[in-house]
Amino acid sequence: MKSQTHNQGELKDLNIKVEKDVVEAFERMTKTSGLPLADLVVIAMKRYRSSHSDWDVKPKKEQ
C-alpha cells in the first residue's frame, strides 16, 4: 500500500463534515503509517467506491 501513489493528476477540493471520532482515527493512522491524511482518505474512498460500483451509474451518452 505504501508503494502506491495517490492524488496524482488533476485534483479537486472536497470539503465535508465528518464525525469527530472518524477524523481522530484517521489522524492516528497517519502518525502510525507515515502516510499523508489525504492519501489515507483517498485509499478509503477508492475502496468504498470499488465495493459499491453499482451505485456509480454513469449517464448514457446521447447519439
C-alpha positions in Angstrom: 0.0 0.0 0.0 2.8 2.4 0.8 4.3 1.9 -2.7 1.1 3.0 -4.4 0.7 6.6 -5.4 -2.4 8.6 -4.8 -3.7 12.0 -5.6 -1.8 12.2 -8.9 -3.1 14.2 -11.8 -5.8 16.9 -11.6 -7.1 17.4 -8.1 -10.3 18.9 -6.8 -11.3 20.0 -3.3 -13.9 18.2 -1.3 -15.0 19.9 1.9 -17.2 17.8 4.1 -18.1 17.4 7.8 -17.2 14.0 9.3 -17.8 12.6 12.8 -15.0 13.6 15.2 -14.1 10.1 16.1 -13.5 9.2 12.5 -11.3 12.2 11.9 -9.3 11.4 15.1 -8.9 7.8 14.0 -7.5 8.9 10.6 -5.1 11.3 12.3 -3.8 8.4 14.5 -3.5 6.2 11.4 -1.5 9.0 9.7 1.0 9.0 12.5 1.3 5.3 12.6 1.5 4.6 8.9 3.5 7.7 7.9 1.1 8.3 5.0 -0.4 11.7 4.5 -4.0 12.2 5.7 -5.2 12.9 2.1 -3.7 9.6 0.9 -5.5 7.6 3.6 -8.8 9.3 2.9 -8.4 8.6 -0.9 -7.5 5.0 -0.3 -10.6 4.6 1.9 -12.8 6.3 -0.7 -11.4 4.3 -3.6 -12.1 1.0 -1.7 -15.6 2.1 -0.9 -16.2 3.1 -4.5 -14.9 -0.3 -5.7 -17.2 -2.1 -3.3 -20.2 -0.1 -4.3 -19.5 0.3 -8.0 -23.1 -0.5 -8.8 -24.0 2.9 -7.3 -21.8 4.7 -9.8 -24.1 4.6 -12.7 -22.9 6.9 -15.5 -25.5 8.6 -17.7 -25.8 7.1 -21.2 -24.4 9.1 -24.0 -27.0 10.5 -26.4 -26.5 9.5 -30.0 
